[in-house]
Amino acid sequence: MKHFLHFLPRILRRICPTAGSLLVGCVLGAGTALVFCQDGSAPIDSQSAAPITDLKCSRQVQVTEATNDAMVASLNQRGLVYESRNELDCAVREFSRAIELKPESPVLYNNRGLVYGEKGEPDRAIEDFNRAIYLDPDNAEALNNRGGAYEANQQYDLALKDYDQALAVKPRYAEVLNNRGGAYTRMGDLGHAVADYDEAIRLKPDYAEAHYNRGLVRLRVGDFDGAIADFDRLIRIKPHLADAYNMRGTAFSAKSEIDRAIEDYNKAVRLDPNYAAAFTNRALAFLSLGQRDRAIQDFSNAIRLNPDSPETLNNRGSVFALEGRFDLAIEDFDEALRLEPGYANALHNRARAYLQKAEQGRIARNTSEPAVPQ
């Protein structure tokens, strides 16, 4: 009855300064720079109707019959708005239409590549970024984004080469430093990762993602005070980010400051009632205080939100076993093993639960038998 796990959220990346994944840069028109980073809330002017028939896309920018460059700019804008609404097939369609009109534009390939990446199609994303870089070898945004696609394919050496090249073109590119730090983190090179996060933060002191990522690495290497300092700064920058409270709570828990950890987990689940990892981490904190009923309640909430987590099922089953509720414990271990048949911790815990259940039955039988007269 062991092996309770903490969960670390993904490394945050960037799309736009207001969003949160890879950088989108758009340069269109004859010598005119247009940077479109839409969060979906800004109204877009429309002119003449261009009915959408092939996809169920929400009504958005209407394309005007004007110059070729104006048409391309409108299609690109539509693609960006659809992407911000997570209507990714619609976004691909608009960028593809724009590419047909202006196949020499690296920006359009870059933007379509980003959408392919969001669709979970890194190979197609890489094809588009390759084309963007062929058309503009010094396109730091496309190099950065191709690096992210290589990371998605776990091709970390290629990702690092792209990030290095992007930084050679644009040395003060904080987003690339953050992303290269993420690649180093995934490769286990935590020293280089922290160095990149440090430099990204030096260039952009309020760079939330870099503080978050450096905090994760500091937590991983046991620098709990340093991690808390990063999450403190992150909370000042983004006071409504549930991840920040969850991870600061994890750092407090690692320092055995359980009450402070629970306060942070409480804030995390208030901000995001569907945050399964925060429920799991709060359950672990309650368990360390001996509050098993509250731990079971939080594990149950986490399982309700994420029923496919064998770790959480194993954890709840372990608490049921501590409580002597062996049938419920075995049910959880069975489900954990259905989800992950080779899960060693669940196999061990289930075997132990069966033994404890048998011992419990033997004791119950012995105590119920009448004493034999001497």
C-alpha positions in Angstrom: 0.0 0.0 0.0 2.3 2.7 -1.3 3.3 4.5 -4.4 1.0 7.5 -4.3 1.8 9.8 -7.2 1.8 13.6 -7.7 0.9 14.8 -11.2 2.8 17.6 -13.0 0.9 19.4 -15.8 2.3 19.8 -19.2 4.9 22.4 -20.1 3.2 25.5 -21.2 4.0 26.9 -24.6 2.9 29.9 -26.6 0.6 30.8 -29.6 0.0 34.5 -29.0 0.9 36.8 -26.1 -2.6 36.4 -24.8 -3.2 32.7 -25.4 -0.6 30.1 -24.5 1.1 27.8 -27.1 3.4 28.5 -30.1 4.0 31.9 -31.6 2.0 33.0 -34.6 3.6 35.7 -36.7 1.9 37.0 -39.8 3.4 39.2 -42.5 1.2 39.9 -45.5 0.7 42.4 -48.2 3.2 44.4 -50.3 5.6 45.5 -47.6 2.9 45.8 -44.9 3.4 43.9 -41.7 0.1 42.5 -40.2 0.3 40.6 -37.0 -2.9 38.7 -36.2 -3.0 37.2 -32.7 -6.8 36.8 -32.1 -8.3 35.5 -28.9 -11.7 35.1 -30.5 -13.2 38.1 -28.8 -12.3 41.0 -31.1 -14.9 41.7 -33.8 -13.8 41.4 -37.4 -15.3 43.7 -40.0 -17.1 41.9 -42.9 -18.1 43.1 -46.3 -19.6 40.8 -48.9 -21.0 37.3 -48.2 -19.0 34.2 -48.9 -21.2 31.3 -47.8 -19.6 28.3 -46.1 -21.0 25.1 -47.4 -18.4 22.3 -47.1 -17.8 22.5 -43.3 -19.9 23.4 -40.4 -18.0 26.5 -39.4 -19.4 29.4 -37.3 -20.2 32.6 -39.2 -17.1 34.8 -39.3 -15.0 37.0 -41.6 -16.6 37.4 -45.0 -14.2 37.6 -47.9 -14.3 40.7 -50.1 -13.9 40.5 -53.8 -10.9 42.8 -54.0 -7.2 42.6 -54.8 -5.4 39.3 -54.5 -3.4 40.5 -51.4 -6.6 41.8 -49.8 -8.3 38.4 -50.4 -5.3 36.6 -49.0 -5.3 38.8 -45.9 -9.0 38.1 -45.3 -8.6 34.4 -45.7 -5.6 34.4 -43.4 -7.6 36.4 -40.8 -10.5 33.9 -41.1 -8.1 31.1 -40.5 -6.8 32.7 -37.4 -10.2 33.3 -36.0 -11.3 29.8 -36.7 -8.1 28.5 -35.0 -8.9 30.7 -31.9 -12.3 29.0 -31.8 -10.8 25.6 -32.1 -12.6 25.0 -35.4 -9.4 23.6 -36.8 -10.6 22.0 -40.0 -12.2 25.3 -40.9 -8.9 27.1 -40.2 -7.0 24.6 -42.4 -9.4 25.3 -45.2 -9.0 29.0 -45.1 -5.2 28.9 -44.9 -5.2 26.4 -47.9 -7.4 28.8 -49.9 -5.0 31.6 -49.1 -2.0 29.4 -50.1 -3.6 28.7 -53.5 -3.8 32.5 -54.1 -0.3 33.2 -52.7 1.9 30.1 -52.7 5.0 32.2 -52.1 3.9 33.3 -48.6 5.9 31.7 -45.8 3.5 33.1 -43.3 0.5 31.1 -44.6 2.4 27.8 -44.5 3.6 28.7 -41.0 0.0 29.4 -39.8 -1.4 26.2 -41.4 1.4 24.2 -39.9 0.5 25.5 -36.4 -3.1 24.3 -37.0 -1.9 20.9 -38.1 0.1 20.7 -34.9 -2.9 21.5 -32.8 -4.8 18.8 -34.7 -2.2 16.3 -33.6 -0.6 15.9 -37.1 3.0 16.9 -36.5 4.3 15.3 -39.8 1.9 17.6 -41.8 2.9 20.5 -39.6 6.6 19.8 -40.3 5.9 19.7 -44.1 4.3 23.2 -43.9 7.1 24.6 -41.7 9.7 23.1 -44.1 8.0 25.1 -46.9 7.9 28.3 -44.9 11.6 28.0 -44.1 12.5 27.2 -47.7 10.7 30.4 -48.7 12.3 32.4 -45.9 15.3 30.7 -44.3 15.6 33.3 -41.6 12.0 33.0 -40.4 12.6 32.6 -36.7 8.9 31.9 -36.0 8.7 29.0 -38.5 12.0 27.6 -37.1 10.6 27.8 -33.6 7.4 26.2 -34.6 9.1 23.4 -36.5 11.1 22.8 -33.4 7.8 22.3 -31.5 6.6 19.9 -34.1 9.8 17.9 -33.8 9.3 17.8 -30.1 5.8 16.4 -30.6 7.5 13.6 -32.6 10.1 13.2 -29.8 12.8 14.2 -32.2 14.6 16.3 -29.6 17.9 16.7 -31.4 16.2 18.1 -34.5 14.1 20.4 -32.2 17.2 21.7 -30.6 18.8 22.5 -33.9 15.8 24.5 -35.0 15.7 26.4 -31.7 19.4 27.1 -32.0 18.9 28.4 -35.5 16.0 30.6 -34.5 18.1 32.1 -31.8 20.9 32.7 -34.2 18.5 34.7 -36.3 16.8 36.4 -33.3 19.0 36.1 -30.1 16.6 37.9 -27.8 13.7 35.6 -28.6 12.4 34.7 -25.1 9.7 32.3 -26.5 12.3 30.2 -28.2 14.5 30.1 -25.1 11.5 28.9 -23.1 10.7 26.2 -25.8 14.3 25.1 -26.0 14.3 24.8 -22.2 11.3 22.5 -22.6 13.2 20.3 -25.0 16.1 20.1 -22.6 13.7 19.3 -19.8 12.2 16.4 -21.8 15.7 15.1 -22.6 16.6 15.2 -18.8 19.2 18.0 -19.3 17.9 20.1 -16.5 21.0 22.3 -16.1 20.6 23.6 -19.7 16.9 23.9 -19.2 17.2 26.1 -16.2 19.8 28.3 -18.0 17.3 28.8 -20.9 14.5 29.6 -18.5 16.7 32.0 -16.6 17.6 33.9 -19.8 14.0 34.0 -21.0 13.0 35.5 -17.6 15.9 38.0 -17.8 14.6 39.2 -21.2 10.9 39.1 -20.1 10.7 39.3 -16.3 6.9 38.7 -16.3 7.1 35.7 -18.7 4.5 33.5 -17.0 5.3 30.3 -18.9 9.0 30.5 -18.2 8.4 31.0 -14.5 6.1 28.0 -14.5 8.5 25.8 -16.4 11.5 26.8 -14.2 9.4 26.1 -11.2 8.6 22.6 -12.4 12.4 21.9 -12.9 13.2 23.3 -9.5 10.6 21.1 -8.0 11.9 18.1 -9.8 15.5 18.6 -8.5 14.4 19.3 -4.9 14.8 23.0 -4.9 11.4 23.5 -3.2 12.0 27.1 -2.1 13.1 28.1 -5.6 10.0 26.4 -7.0 7.7 28.2 -4.6 9.4 31.5 -5.5 8.7 30.9 -9.2 5.0 29.9 -8.5 4.6 33.0 -6.3 5.8 35.2 -9.1 3.5 33.3 -11.5 0.5 33.9 -9.3 1.3 37.6 -9.2 1.3 37.6 -13.0 -1.7 35.3 -13.5 -3.7 35.2 -10.2 -6.4 33.1 -11.7 -4.2 30.3 -13.1 -5.2 27.1 -11.3 -2.0 25.3 -12.4 0.1 27.8 -10.4 -1.7 27.0 -7.1 -1.6 23.3 -7.8 2.1 23.2 -8.3 2.9 25.6 -5.4 0.8 23.3 -3.3 2.9 20.4 -4.5 6.0 22.2 -3.5 4.6 23.0 0.0 3.6 19.3 0.3 7.2 18.3 -0.5 8.3 20.5 2.3 5.8 18.9 4.7 3.9 22.2 4.9 0.6 20.3 4.5 -1.8 23.0 5.6 -0.4 25.5 3.2 -0.5 22.8 0.5 -4.2 22.2 1.1 -4.9 25.9 1.0 -3.3 26.1 -2.5 -5.2 22.9 -3.7 -8.4 24.5 -2.4 -7.7 27.6 -4.6 -6.9 25.4 -7.6 -10.2 23.5 -7.5 -12.2 26.7 -6.8 -10.6 28.2 -9.9 -11.1 25.0 -11.9 -13.7 22.6 -10.5 -12.7 20.0 -13.2 -9.0 19.9 -12.2 -8.5 16.2 -11.6 -4.8 16.5 -10.7 -5.5 19.1 -7.9 -8.1 16.8 -6.4 -5.6 14.0 -6.5 -2.9 16.1 -4.9 -5.3 17.3 -2.2 -6.3 13.7 -1.5 -2.6 12.9 -0.9 -2.3 15.8 1.5 -5.4 14.7 3.4 -4.0 11.2 3.6 -0.7 12.5 5.1 -2.8 14.0 7.8 -4.6 10.7 8.4 -7.9 12.1 7.0 -8.8 9.0 5.0 -12.4 9.8 4.4 -11.5 13.2 2.8 -8.8 11.5 0.8 -11.2 9.0 -0.6 -13.7 11.7 -1.4 -11.0 13.7 -3.4 -9.7 10.6 -5.1 -13.3 9.8 -6.1 -13.7 13.3 -7.6 -10.5 12.9 -9.5 -11.7 9.5 -10.9 -15.1 11.0 -11.8 -13.2 13.7 -13.8 -10.6 11.3 -15.3 -11.8 7.7 -15.1 -8.9 6.5 -17.2 -6.2 7.2 -14.7 -4.8 3.9 -13.3 -2.7 5.8 -10.8 -5.6 7.4 -9.1 -7.6 4.1 -9.0 -4.5 2.5 -7.4 -4.3 5.3 -4.9 -8.0 5.1 -3.9 -7.8 1.3 -3.7 -4.8 1.6 -1.4 -6.8 3.9 1.0 -9.7 1.4 0.9 -7.3 -1.3 1.9 -6.0 0.8 4.8 -9.6 1.1 5.9 -10.1 -2.7 5.7 -12.6 -2.3 2.8 -10.9 -4.9 0.8 -13.6 -5.6 -1.8 -13.7 -2.0 -2.8 -9.9 -1.9 -2.9 -9.8 -5.0 -5.1 -12.4 -3.4 -7.5 -10.1 -0.4 -7.9 -7.0 -2.4 -8.4 -8.9 -4.6 -11.0 -9.9 -1.4 -12.9 -6.4 0.0 -12.7 -5.1 -3.2 -14.2 -7.7 -3.3 -16.9 -6.5 0.2 -18.0 -2.8 -0.8 -17.6 -2.4 -4.6 -17.5 1.3 -4.5 -16.5 0.9 -1.9 -13.7 3.2 -3.4 -11.1 2.0 -1.3 -8.1 -1.6 -2.3 -8.7 -0.6 -6.0 -9.1 1.3 -5.8 -5.8 -1.4 -4.0 -4.0 -4.2 -6.3 -5.2 -2.2 -9.4 -4.2 -1.7 -7.9 -0.7 -5.4 -6.9 -0.5 -6.4 -10.5 -1.3 -4.1 -11.8 1.5 -5.4 -9.2 4.0 -9.0 -10.1 3.0 -8.3 -13.8 3.6 -6.7 -13.0 6.9 -9.7 -10.9 7.9 -12.0 -13.8 7.1 -9.9 -16.2 9.1 -10.0 -14.0 12.1 -13.7 -13.5 11.8 -14.3 -17.2 11.6 -12.1 -17.9 14.7 -13.8 -15.3 16.8 -17.3 -16.6 15.8 -16.6 -20.2 16.8 -17.7 -21.2 20.3 -14.9 -22.0 22.8 -14.2 -25.7 23.3 -14.7 -26.7 27.0 -11.5 -28.0 28.7 
